[in-house]
Amino acid sequence: MGKLFKTLIFDGEISLSVIDSTDIVNEAIKFHNLTPVCAAALGRVLTVTAFMSSSLKHEDERLSVTIEGDGKGGQIVTACDGKMHVRGLIGNPFADLPLNSKGKLDVGGIVGKNGSITVIKNLGLKEPYVGRCDLVSGEIAEDFTAYYAYSEQQPTAMAIGVLIGRDETCIGAGGIIIQPMPNCSEESIVKAEKLIGEFGDVSAKIHSIGAEGIIKEYFSEYDFTEYNPSYVCNCSKEYIDGILITLGEDELYDTVEKEGKIEVCCHFCDKKYVYYKKDVDKLLGK
């Protein structure tokens, strides 16, 4: 389970979020058997998605993020709901690259520098909100900063990181995200920009002292509200049943006859749903 702490700083003029997404990233590694660099790429997107889930006001509201880049990892998709259940996948989870020129995992090479971010929000309205923005660097934090500026007209600064240990598990992941409130003063904006610069290696800080340690060290004078996002897939047999029924009787029986069964795999959690002829009969009420 992740941890997300939110408060207002600088006389209530800046919204601050501190996120520890280590457990969420490790769940993604477990489900998808990710290489370290793919874990870092998907983990960063999951971290931002966890933050975005906190803006959903009702449990049945949903949000999805799709990153279409020209990197080695292929498409990245994450999703969340108002319960702060987060999940995600990367097209090529086994992709690998050498360390970049700074000796870091080459997230930009996995994501790619050419492409786009698409965010779809289903908020119970007649039509979903769709926001798009071109990728800036493929390093995720810069890309989402651009997304918020251009698609939501919300100035945002963030430090996002994922630290992978020698055993290829995540030992520290999370971020710091700041956003000015309406009518924020220029003085507070300058202070916030200086503040975000102190978290260039935020994943190492989370590894060493945790989100609570960051709060104690940097923001002890503020009261925070805590949320608990977690990696949870919403797939179920009932959901898969509904999808299969839409295929029609002929196609279902044709597939069973040719393949011996129908097998559906959830891309978010790798759970397999297997239907034999007797299961299709039951599904169709025969």
C-alpha positions in Angstrom: 0.0 0.0 0.0 1.3 3.4 -0.9 1.2 6.6 1.1 0.2 10.0 -0.1 0.3 13.1 2.2 -1.3 16.4 1.2 -1.3 19.8 2.7 -1.1 23.6 1.9 2.2 25.4 2.5 3.4 29.0 2.3 0.3 30.6 3.9 -2.0 28.3 2.1 -0.8 29.4 -1.4 0.9 26.2 -2.5 -0.6 22.6 -2.6 2.0 20.1 -1.6 1.9 16.3 -2.0 4.5 13.8 -0.7 4.1 10.3 -2.2 5.7 7.0 -1.3 4.8 4.5 -4.0 7.4 1.8 -3.3 4.8 -0.9 -2.6 2.8 0.0 -5.7 5.9 -0.3 -7.9 6.8 -3.7 -6.3 3.3 -5.0 -7.1 3.8 -4.0 -10.7 7.2 -5.7 -10.8 5.6 -8.9 -9.3 2.8 -8.9 -11.8 4.8 -8.1 -14.9 8.3 -9.4 -14.2 9.8 -6.0 -15.2 13.4 -5.2 -16.0 14.8 -2.5 -13.7 14.6 0.2 -16.3 11.0 -0.8 -17.2 10.1 -0.8 -13.5 11.5 2.7 -13.2 9.5 3.9 -16.2 6.2 2.3 -15.3 6.8 3.1 -11.6 7.2 6.8 -12.3 3.9 6.8 -14.3 2.1 4.9 -11.5 3.4 7.4 -9.0 1.9 10.3 -10.9 -1.3 8.3 -11.4 -1.6 7.7 -7.7 -1.3 11.4 -7.2 -4.0 12.1 -9.9 -6.3 9.6 -8.2 -6.5 11.8 -5.2 -8.3 14.4 -7.3 -11.3 12.1 -8.0 -14.2 13.0 -5.8 -16.3 9.9 -6.0 -15.5 6.1 -5.9 -17.0 5.4 -9.3 -14.9 8.1 -11.1 -12.1 6.7 -13.2 -9.0 8.0 -14.9 -6.6 6.5 -17.4 -3.2 7.6 -18.7 -1.7 6.4 -22.0 1.8 7.2 -23.0 2.6 6.6 -26.7 6.4 7.1 -27.1 9.0 5.9 -29.5 11.1 4.2 -26.8 12.0 0.5 -26.4 9.3 -0.1 -23.8 6.4 0.6 -26.1 3.1 1.9 -24.9 2.6 2.6 -21.1 -1.0 2.5 -19.7 -2.0 3.2 -16.2 -5.5 3.6 -14.6 -7.1 4.5 -11.3 -10.4 5.1 -9.6 -11.9 7.1 -6.8 -11.0 4.3 -4.4 -7.3 5.1 -5.2 -6.9 1.7 -6.8 -4.0 2.0 -9.2 -2.8 -0.4 -11.9 -0.6 -0.3 -15.0 1.3 -2.0 -17.7 4.1 -1.4 -20.2 4.1 -2.9 -23.7 7.5 -4.6 -23.6 8.2 -5.3 -19.9 11.4 -7.2 -20.8 13.0 -4.3 -22.6 16.5 -3.3 -21.4 19.0 -0.5 -22.1 22.4 0.4 -20.8 22.7 3.1 -18.2 22.5 6.6 -19.5 25.3 9.2 -19.6 24.6 10.1 -16.0 24.9 6.5 -14.9 21.2 6.2 -14.2 18.5 3.9 -15.6 17.6 5.2 -19.1 13.9 5.9 -18.5 13.9 8.4 -21.4 15.1 5.6 -23.8 12.4 3.3 -22.6 9.6 5.8 -22.9 10.9 7.8 -25.9 11.1 11.5 -26.5 8.7 11.6 -29.4 5.0 10.9 -28.7 2.2 12.0 -26.4 0.4 11.6 -23.1 -3.3 11.2 -23.2 -5.4 11.4 -20.0 -9.0 10.4 -20.0 -11.2 11.2 -17.0 -14.7 9.6 -16.5 -16.3 11.9 -14.0 -19.9 10.9 -14.4 -20.6 13.6 -17.0 -22.1 13.0 -20.5 -18.7 12.9 -22.1 -15.3 12.1 -20.6 -12.6 14.7 -20.3 -9.7 14.0 -22.7 -6.4 15.9 -22.3 -3.3 15.4 -24.5 0.2 16.8 -24.6 3.4 16.0 -26.5 6.2 14.3 -24.6 9.0 16.6 -23.6 11.8 14.2 -22.5 10.4 10.8 -21.7 11.6 11.2 -18.1 8.0 11.4 -16.9 8.2 14.3 -14.4 8.9 16.9 -17.1 6.3 15.3 -19.4 3.5 15.5 -16.8 4.6 19.0 -15.8 4.0 20.0 -19.5 0.7 18.0 -19.5 -0.7 20.0 -16.5 0.4 23.3 -18.0 -1.0 22.8 -21.5 -4.0 20.5 -20.9 -5.3 21.5 -17.5 -3.8 25.0 -17.3 -2.4 24.1 -13.9 1.2 25.1 -13.2 2.9 22.1 -11.6 6.4 21.1 -10.5 7.3 17.6 -9.5 10.2 15.4 -8.6 9.5 11.8 -9.3 11.8 8.9 -8.9 12.1 5.1 -8.6 15.1 3.4 -7.1 15.8 -0.3 -7.9 17.9 -2.4 -5.6 20.5 -5.1 -6.5 17.8 -7.8 -6.2 15.7 -5.9 -8.9 13.0 -4.9 -6.4 12.0 -1.3 -5.8 13.6 0.0 -2.6 12.4 3.6 -2.9 9.8 5.2 -5.1 7.7 8.3 -4.9 7.7 12.0 -5.4 7.1 15.6 -4.4 4.4 17.5 -6.3 3.6 21.2 -5.8 0.9 23.3 -7.4 0.0 26.9 -6.8 -3.5 27.8 -5.6 -5.5 30.5 -7.4 -4.2 34.0 -6.7 -0.9 32.6 -5.4 1.7 35.3 -4.9 4.9 35.5 -7.0 6.9 35.2 -3.8 5.3 31.8 -2.9 5.9 30.6 -6.5 9.6 31.5 -6.2 9.9 29.7 -2.9 8.1 26.6 -4.3 10.5 26.5 -7.3 13.4 26.6 -4.9 11.9 23.9 -2.8 11.4 21.4 -5.6 15.1 21.8 -6.5 16.0 20.2 -3.2 14.5 16.9 -4.3 16.6 16.0 -7.3 17.1 12.5 -5.9 13.7 12.0 -4.2 13.7 8.2 -4.5 16.9 8.0 -2.5 15.3 10.2 0.2 12.3 7.9 0.3 14.6 4.9 0.6 16.5 6.3 3.5 13.9 8.2 5.5 10.5 7.5 3.9 7.7 10.0 3.1 7.2 10.6 6.9 10.9 11.4 7.2 10.7 13.9 4.4 7.8 15.6 6.1 9.6 15.6 9.5 12.7 17.1 8.0 11.2 19.6 5.6 7.6 20.3 6.5 7.2 19.5 10.2 5.2 22.7 10.9 2.4 21.6 8.6 -0.6 19.3 9.2 -1.0 16.7 6.5 -4.0 14.5 5.3 -2.9 10.9 4.6 -4.3 8.8 1.7 -3.4 5.2 0.8 -3.3 4.4 -2.9 -2.6 0.8 -3.7 -2.1 -1.5 -6.7 -5.4 -3.2 -7.2 -6.7 -4.6 -10.5 -10.5 -4.3 -11.0 -10.8 -7.3 -13.3 -13.3 -10.0 -12.2 -15.1 -13.0 -13.7 -18.3 -11.0 -13.9 -16.5 -8.3 -15.9 -15.0 -10.9 -18.3 -18.4 -12.6 -18.6 -19.9 -9.3 -19.7 -17.2 -8.8 -22.4 -17.5 -12.4 -23.7 -21.3 -12.1 -24.0 -20.9 -9.1 -26.4 -19.0 -11.4 -28.8 -22.1 -13.4 -29.6 -22.9 -17.1 -29.4 -21.5 -18.0 -32.8 -18.0 -16.6 -32.2 -17.8 -18.0 -28.7 -18.6 -21.6 -29.8 -16.5 -21.2 -32.9 -13.5 -20.3 -30.7 -14.1 -23.2 -28.3 -14.4 -25.6 -31.2 -11.1 -24.4 -32.8 -9.0 -23.8 -29.6 -10.6 -26.2 -27.1 -11.2 -23.3 -24.8 -11.4 -19.5 -24.5 -8.6 -17.9 -22.5 -8.7 -14.3 -21.5 -5.6 -12.7 -19.7 -5.9 -9.4 -17.8 -3.0 -7.2 -18.9 -2.9 -5.4 -15.6 -2.5 -8.3 -13.3 -1.8 -11.3 -15.6 -4.7 -13.2 -14.2 -6.1 -15.8 -16.6 -9.8 -16.6 -17.1 -10.4 -19.9 -18.9 -13.7 -21.0 -20.4 -14.5 -24.4 -21.7 -17.6 -25.4 -23.6 -19.5 -26.1 -20.4 -18.6 -22.7 -19.1 -19.8 -21.1 -22.4 -23.1 -23.1 -22.1 -23.6 -21.7 -18.6 -22.6 -18.2 -19.7 -25.3 -18.3 -22.4 -27.9 -19.9 -20.1 -28.0 -23.3 -21.8 
